């Protein structure tokens, strides 16, 4: 596999192994993820792509039987160093889940929650500005600005997912992780979120797990193909989809394994 080390690497993983009890879920993954880029993780269900994604903000720490070894660095800092506070790390590495999961609070309070906890606003005016900016970046401001005090759960599915994206970017992260962010959405809402992902890469390094190869082809610049816990191939998205080097990648792309 050719050297994929990139000068503008934001996330660097070397020799990452993940075990759930006796199950070896991720096997020796090396990957460099660039800044201001959308990187897609594709592969069959249960191949390890979401597990690996959750290593990048230490979400696997919350699972007792999970063990992660190897090295993951963000901006050259080892995120598994005991000195690293996972709560601070997750402010820097935002996460959007498969199902929209707004808090049972107002739209405003959903977005203001993180900045409040992390002390990012000195007063109400600053907090208002952070909330507005996050909702604008998440392409939700025009729909939400007249109902900021209404519950976030009252929004449509696609709007709820954009609210969750606004909530994730309100803490001014540098990286956004998205775990199948469109799988619960209809095609129109999916198209809106995909358009949004394309805009977000101007400000963030975006890593998206998707079961849709079409989606990976549409939104990402780099694609990593996982199979049975291995990172089989990692390259420019166009190359992965038109001229993959590994026969397993070719079989998956053409629909022979899945």
C-alpha positions in Angstrom: 0.0 0.0 0.0 1.6 3.3 -1.0 2.5 5.9 1.6 -0.5 8.0 2.3 1.2 10.3 4.7 0.0 13.8 4.0 1.6 17.1 5.0 -1.7 18.5 6.2 -2.6 15.5 8.2 -5.1 16.3 11.0 -5.5 12.8 12.4 -2.9 10.2 12.3 -3.5 6.6 13.4 -0.8 3.9 13.6 -1.2 0.3 14.5 -4.7 0.7 16.0 -6.3 -2.4 17.4 -9.7 -2.6 19.1 -10.9 -5.5 21.1 -14.4 -6.0 22.5 -13.6 -8.7 25.1 -12.2 -11.5 23.0 -13.4 -10.1 19.7 -10.7 -8.4 17.7 -12.8 -5.8 16.0 -10.2 -3.6 14.4 -6.9 -5.0 13.2 -3.8 -2.9 12.8 -5.2 0.2 11.1 -2.9 2.9 9.9 -4.5 6.0 8.4 -3.7 9.7 7.9 -6.8 12.0 7.7 -6.4 15.4 6.1 -7.8 18.7 7.4 -10.5 20.6 5.5 -11.5 17.3 3.8 -14.4 14.9 3.9 -13.1 11.4 4.4 -15.7 8.5 4.0 -15.4 5.2 5.7 -17.3 2.5 3.7 -17.7 -1.3 4.0 -20.2 -3.9 4.9 -22.1 -3.9 8.2 -20.0 -5.0 11.1 -16.7 -4.4 9.3 -15.4 -2.0 12.0 -15.9 1.4 10.4 -18.1 2.9 13.2 -15.9 1.3 15.9 -12.8 2.9 14.3 -14.7 6.3 14.1 -15.5 6.1 17.8 -11.8 5.7 18.6 -11.2 9.2 17.2 -13.1 10.9 20.1 -12.6 8.1 22.6 -16.3 7.2 22.6 -15.2 3.6 23.0 -14.0 4.5 26.5 -17.6 4.4 27.6 -17.8 0.6 26.8 -16.3 -1.5 29.7 -15.2 -4.5 27.6 -13.6 -2.3 24.9 -9.8 -2.0 24.7 -7.9 0.2 22.2 -4.2 -0.1 21.5 -1.9 1.6 19.1 -1.5 5.3 18.5 -4.0 8.0 17.5 -2.8 11.6 17.2 -4.7 14.8 16.5 -2.4 17.7 15.5 0.5 15.4 16.6 -0.9 15.0 20.1 -1.6 11.5 21.4 -5.3 11.6 22.3 -5.0 8.4 24.5 -2.4 10.0 26.7 -3.6 9.8 30.3 -3.3 13.6 30.6 -6.0 14.1 27.9 -9.4 14.9 29.2 -12.0 13.0 27.1 -14.6 15.7 27.7 -12.3 18.4 26.3 -11.3 16.1 23.5 -15.0 15.7 22.5 -15.4 19.5 22.4 -12.6 19.5 19.8 -13.9 16.4 18.0 -17.7 16.8 17.5 -20.0 13.8 16.8 -23.2 13.4 14.9 -25.1 10.1 15.3 -27.2 7.9 13.1 -30.5 8.9 14.6 -31.1 12.6 15.2 -31.0 12.9 19.0 -31.8 16.5 20.1 -32.0 17.1 23.8 -35.5 17.5 25.2 -34.9 21.3 25.4 -35.5 24.3 23.2 -33.7 24.7 19.9 -31.7 27.5 21.5 -30.7 25.4 24.6 -29.7 22.5 22.4 -27.1 24.6 20.6 -26.1 26.6 23.7 -25.5 23.5 25.9 -21.9 22.7 24.9 -20.7 26.3 24.8 -22.2 26.8 28.3 -20.5 23.7 29.8 -17.1 24.7 28.2 -17.4 28.3 29.2 -17.1 29.6 25.7 -19.4 32.6 26.2 -18.9 35.3 28.8 -22.4 36.7 28.6 -25.8 36.2 26.9 -24.9 38.3 23.9 -21.9 36.1 23.1 -23.9 33.0 23.6 -26.6 34.3 21.3 -23.9 34.9 18.7 -22.5 31.4 19.0 -26.0 29.9 18.7 -26.8 32.0 15.6 -23.5 31.2 14.0 -23.8 27.4 14.6 -27.4 27.4 13.3 -26.3 29.4 10.2 -23.4 27.0 9.6 -25.8 24.1 9.9 -28.2 25.7 7.4 -31.0 25.9 10.0 -31.1 29.5 11.0 -33.8 30.7 8.6 -36.1 27.8 9.6 -35.4 28.1 13.4 -34.8 31.8 14.1 -38.5 32.6 14.9 -38.9 29.5 17.1 -35.7 29.3 19.1 -37.7 28.7 22.3 -39.7 25.8 20.8 -38.5 22.2 21.6 -35.9 20.8 19.3 -37.9 17.6 19.2 -40.7 19.4 17.3 -38.6 19.8 14.2 -38.7 17.4 11.2 -36.2 14.6 11.1 -33.9 16.4 8.6 -34.1 19.6 10.7 -33.4 17.6 13.9 -30.2 16.2 12.3 -29.1 19.7 11.2 -29.8 20.8 14.8 -27.5 18.0 16.0 -24.9 19.2 13.6 -25.4 22.8 14.9 -25.0 21.5 18.4 -21.8 19.6 17.5 -20.2 22.7 15.8 -21.2 25.1 18.6 -18.2 24.2 20.7 -16.0 25.2 17.8 -14.5 21.8 17.1 -11.9 21.2 14.5 -13.1 17.7 13.5 -16.6 16.5 12.9 -17.4 12.8 13.1 -20.6 11.6 11.5 -21.9 8.1 12.0 -24.3 7.4 9.1 -25.9 10.8 9.6 -28.5 10.3 6.8 -29.6 6.7 7.3 -32.8 7.8 9.2 -33.6 10.6 6.8 -35.7 10.8 3.6 -34.0 11.6 0.2 -34.8 15.3 0.4 -33.4 15.7 3.9 -30.4 13.5 2.9 -29.6 15.8 0.0 -29.8 18.9 2.3 -27.4 17.2 4.8 -25.0 16.2 2.0 -24.9 19.7 0.7 -24.2 20.9 4.2 -21.4 18.4 4.7 -19.8 19.8 1.5 -19.9 23.3 3.0 -18.6 22.2 6.4 -15.3 20.9 5.0 -14.3 24.5 4.5 -14.1 24.8 8.3 -13.6 21.3 9.6 -12.0 17.9 8.9 -15.1 15.8 8.4 -15.1 12.0 8.8 -18.3 10.2 7.8 -19.3 6.6 8.1 -21.8 5.7 5.4 -23.4 2.5 4.2 -24.2 4.3 0.9 -21.5 4.1 -1.6 -23.3 6.7 -3.7 -23.2 9.1 -0.7 -19.4 8.5 -0.2 -18.9 9.2 -3.9 -20.9 12.4 -3.7 -19.6 14.0 -0.5 -16.0 12.8 0.1 -12.6 13.5 -1.3 -10.9 10.5 0.4 -12.4 7.0 1.0 -11.3 4.2 3.3 -12.7 0.7 2.7 -13.0 -1.5 5.7 -13.6 -5.2 5.6 -13.7 -7.6 8.6 -11.9 -5.2 10.8 -9.1 -4.4 8.3 -8.5 -1.2 6.5 -8.2 -2.7 3.0 -7.7 0.4 0.9 -7.5 4.1 1.4 -7.2 6.6 -1.4 -8.8 9.5 -3.3 -12.5 8.8 -3.6 -12.5 8.9 -7.4 -9.7 6.3 -7.5 -11.4 4.0 -5.0 -14.6 4.1 -7.1 -13.1 3.9 -10.6 -9.8 2.1 -10.3 -9.3 0.4 -6.9 -6.0 -1.5 -6.3 -7.4 -4.2 -4.1 -9.6 -7.0 -5.5 -11.7 -6.9 -2.3 -12.4 -3.2 -2.8 -13.4 -3.9 -6.4 -15.7 -6.7 -5.3 -17.4 -4.5 -2.8 -17.8 -1.5 -5.1 -19.2 -3.7 -7.8 -21.7 -5.3 -5.4 -20.2 -8.8 -5.2 -19.5 -8.7 -1.5 -21.6 -6.7 1.0 
